[in-house]
Structures are given as structure tokens and as C-alpha cells.
Amino acid sequence: MMVLYGCRSFSENKDERIIIDFSDQDSKIPQPNHNDSSQKLVVAFTDANTPKETFIYYEELFGYLSQKLNCEIEFNRYKNDQEIMQLLAHNAIDIAFLSSGAYVMGKEKDNFELLVAPQCYNKLYCQSYIIVYGFSAISNFVDLEGKSFAVMDQTTNTSKIFMDHKLRTLGFTWSRFFSSTLNASSCDIAVRLVSKQVVEGACVDGLTYEYMAVHYPEIISRVKVIEKSVNWGTPPLVVSTKMLIGMRQKLKKVLLSLHNDPKGKEILMKLSIDQFFEGNGDNYKPIEAFIRFTN
């Protein structure tokens, strides 16, 4: 069943668009207009980087932000970071959650800027975890040579960037090191594939792993972590450089204070986010180094 679920997820092509309007304005809010102070905010999100079930909580988050900002928010769901980055490049969206890798690969194009980043599990950073079946004899990465492996195939996926660097450092390519690779559409699916012994190993986002450890301990009990990457910045929330400065500042202020608001804190807890903090581009330098090495 898990394999079928994974295959179904890989083939989904429909984008989902949800318009959230909890504002108390009487008149209809106009379409997105970066020169209009009453602009509608357009948000892009992909659950390729998070457990799919958290989509409803992100929807709740932006519904609440709609109330706090007193404006309409259109919440769009896409398959991966690449689609979102294309939209940012064409100024088609205002706000997006990106993976750390996608942020690094796109930040030099000057289409968006880091607004805030989440603090999760009392940490301002995250890692990638290399995992295997919990009862296998595999105890380190070199034991995975000639084994099957699950990977997120998107070039912007941070765990994929980490693995590209690791294999290049060891003098291997993917096809020369692993017997086979299976494309997983998200990290939570990759964890499930390992727990079911569909593949013998995977590299997954540590934040997703920790989320599953809390909410799905029976799955995590069947896998083990054999290696963790260095630390880098958590997946940031970015905004278009075309967003009005006033709106940008207001959004940032609301996000930074969410953990002090009872309703805001409740939503953050559902997302396993302690609070948002002002992002620091220097936190992503390890990823920059990986990309320079492999290019």
C-alpha cells in the first residue's frame, strides 16, 4: 500500500489553489497589484519538503495571517520548489516557503529575499539524515554501496545536494555506488519506504524525521539514523522583491510575534515550529559550499 501511495503521489499534476479571505473589509479586494497598498497576497507552498498532512496547518497559518494583516490571501499548492522558483522569477507570487537548497540556488537572481526562518525543536538549524532499516546490519554509509536507495530527485532538494556532494567526495556517481535508486516525491514517503524495506536506505530532511518521530513513532521505530550532515539554516519563508516595503514589514512583524499570540502559538505547535526568527543568509553557507564543489 505504501508503494502504491508513493507512486500515486509521484503522478499528481494538479495544483491546488485556495483563496482565504477573513478580512473585515466590505468591498471586494482587487487582484494582486504590487503598486496598490490593498494588494492581495499570493502564497506558494509545496508539501514535497514536509509531511503532506501539514498542508492543512499551513492553510490555517495563512488563514490566520489573513486576519492579522486584514487582506485577502490566495494559497497555492505546487509539486516542488522548481515550480515555485519560476513563479518568483516572474513576480507571479508574493510569499513562498522554500527548501534551504532552493533558497541558496535562487537567491542570487534577486527575485526574492529571505524574510524569516522557523526555529524548530529549539534549534535555528537543520540537517539531513541518512537512514536505513532499523534491524539491518548496515551501520555506516559505505555499507550502502551496492544497495537500493530512495532519493528526492529535485535538484534543489537539500538532501539531494548533500548526497551529490558526499558521493562526489568519495569519487562515486549515483549509478556506480547504489544498485538502484527510487525517486520519492517527499521525505516522509522516503522514510516509509525504508521502514517497509522497499529500499535499503534514504537521505531525508531531519525536520521531517523529527516530526515523524513525534507523530509516527511506530514508523520511526523501524528505521535508524547512521549519519547526519553538518548544520545549515532551516527552510526559509521568502518574499518577492516586488512586494511593497510596508506590507513586507507588517508581515515580518506579525510572523516574528506569532509565538506570543495564543492562536498563533497553537498553529505553530501543529507545525512543530517554536517561533519564527529573522533569517540569516550566512546560515546557508554549507549548502553553498556543496553546490560549488559539485558544479
N, C-alpha and C positions, 0 to 999 in steps of 0.2 A: 504493500500500500504506500509505503514511504517513497519508493522509487517512482510509482505512478504519480504521486503528488508532485515530486520533483520535476518529472517530465512535463506535467501539465503546467507547472509554473514557468518552465522554460519557453513554452509556446505562446504564452499570453501576449497579445499585441495591443489590446485596448487600453488607452489611457483613461483615467477616471478624473472627472472634474467635479468638484463640489463647491458651490458658492455659499459662503457663510455670511449672513448679514444680521447682526444683533444690534446694529446701531439704532439710536432713537430718533434719527432724522426722519422728517415727514416726506421730503421729496426724494425722488429716485436718485441714487448716487451715479454719476457718469461713469463711462468706461475708463480704463486706465489712461491717465494723462499726466505725464511727468511734469507738466507745467501748471497743473491745477492742484491747489492745496487740499482739495477734497478728493484726491485720487483714490481709486480702488487699488488695493494691494493684491498682486498676483503672486502666489506661492507655489513653488515646485518641490516635490518630495519623491523619493524613491525608497521602497522597502527592500531594495537589494542589499542595503547596508545595515538593516535592522530586522529583528523578528517581524514577520508580516502582521502579526496580531497587534503590534504597536501602532499601526496606521490609525486606528480609531482614537488612540490617545493623542496623536499629533493633530488629528482633526479637531479634537476637543481643545487642544492648546491654542490653535489658531482661531477657533471659535471664541475662546476667552479673550484672545488678543484683539479680536474684532470689537468686543465690548469695550475693552480698556482704551483702544485707540479711537473708538467711535467712527469706524469706517467699515466699508464692505471688504471682505477678503475672499478671493477666489482661490480655492485649494486644489491643485492639480497633482495627480499621481502619475509618475512615469517609470519606465522599466529600469533605467540605470542613470548613472552620472553623466554619461556622454550626451544623452538627450537633453539633460538639464543645462549642461555647459553650452550647448548650441543655442538654447533659448536665451541664456545670459548674453551670449555673443551678439544676439540680435535684439537685445533690450526688450525681449518679449515677456520677461518676468521680473519681479521686484525682489523676491526673497527666496532663498533655497538652502536646504541642508545638503552639504556635500561631504563625501568621504574625505579624510585627510589627504589621501593621494590625489584626488580630483582637485582639491584646493591648490595643492602645490603645482600641479601640471597646468592649471589655468590662470593662476594669479598674475602672471607677468603680462597677460593680454589686456589688462586694465579695463575689463568689463565688469568686474565686481570687486568688492573689498570685504575683508573679514569684519563682522560686526561683533559677535560674541561666540563663545565656545562653552560647551557644557562641562561642569565638574561632575564626575560620576564615581561613586564608591570612594568618596573623599580624595580623589586624585584628579590632577589637572592634565594628566597624560593618559595614553592608552598604548596597547601593544598588540602584536599578532601572536597567536598561539599555534604551534604545530601539535596536532593531536593524533592519537592512534586509538585503536580499540583497547579498552581497559585491561583485558586479560591476555593481550598478545605479548610475545616475547620482545617486541621492539622497544628499545629503551633510549635510543638516540637517533638523530637524523640520518646518519649513514646507514643505519639498519633498514631504512626505507628504500634503498637502492633496489631496483627490480620489482618494486611493489606498486600497487594501484593507489592513485591519489586524486582527491577532489580539489578543484580549484575554481575560483571565481574568474571567469575569462575576461572580464572587463579590464582594459589596460590601465584604467585609473584606480582600480581596486587596490587598497593599501597592502593587503596581504599578498596580492599578486606581485606588486612591486617589490615587497620584501623577499618573496620567493625567487623572483628573477635575479635579484642581487645575490642571494645565497647560492643559487646554482651556478651563476657565473663565477663567483668567488672560488667554488670548488672545481671549476673547469668543466662543468656539465651543461647540457641543454636539457629541457624538459623531457624530450623523447629519448635521450640517451640515459637518463637517470631512472625514470619511472617506467614500469612495464606498460602502464596505460594511465590516462587522465580522464576524469569525468567532470564536465562543466556543471557546476552548481549555480543556481541563479541567486542564491543568498547564503549568508554564513550559517544561519540556523538550519537550512537544509543540509549543508555540508556536515554539520555536527551530527545530524540524524543519520546521514549515510554511513558515517564511521561507526556510530553506535549500533547500527544494524549489520555491520560488517559487509556492506555493499562495496566499500573501498577500505583500504588498509590505513590510510592517513589523509589528513587535510590540514590546510593552514587557514585559520579563521580569525575574525576580529575578536579581540579579547573582551570587549564590552558586551558583545552578543553572547559569548561564552558565559560571562559572569551573570548576565540576565537569565540565561537558561539554568544556571546553577541554582538560582533562587526559585524560578517558576517551574522548572522541569528537572528536579534533582534525579528522577529515575532515569532520564536520558544521560545526564552528565555522569552518573554513577557507572555507566558502561563505556566511558572514554577516559583517557588520561592525557595530560599535557607533558610532552617530552622536551619542549624547548619554547622559550619566549623571546621575542625580539627586543631590541632596545626600545626606550620610551620615545613617543612623539606626541604632538598635540592632538587633542580629541577632535572628532569631526565637527567642523565649524558651521555656524549659520552665517551665510554671506548675503550681501545686498547689492543690487545693481548700482553702479556709479551714477546712473541717471536718476536714482531716487532723490527726491527733494531733501536737502540737508535737514530741514525742520522735521520732516517725517522720520528721517533716519535717526535723529537724536531722540525723538519721542519713543520710537520703537526700542531703541537701545536701553533707554531709561526704564521702560516697562519690563523688558526681559531681565535686566540686572536686579530688579526688585521683586520678581515673581516669588522667590522663596520666602519673602516676608509677608506675602498675602496668603490667607488661609486657602482660598480656592486655587490660587496659582501653585502653592506648595503641594496640594493634593494631586494636581495634574502632573507636576514634576515627579512626584513619587511613583506614579504609574509608569513613567518613562525611565525610572531608575536614574534620574538626574537630581543631584543635590541642589544645584543652582547654576546659573549662567555667570560667566566672568568675562572681562574684557580680553579678547583673544590677543595672542602674541605670535606674530609671524615667525619668530625665532624658534618656537616650539616645534616647527615642522622641518627644521634643517636636516635631521637624519634622513627623512624621505628625499629631500633634495639631493643628498649625497648618494643615495641608492640610485636615483634616476641618472645622475651624471655618470656613475660608474658603468651602468648597463647600456647607455646610449652611445 
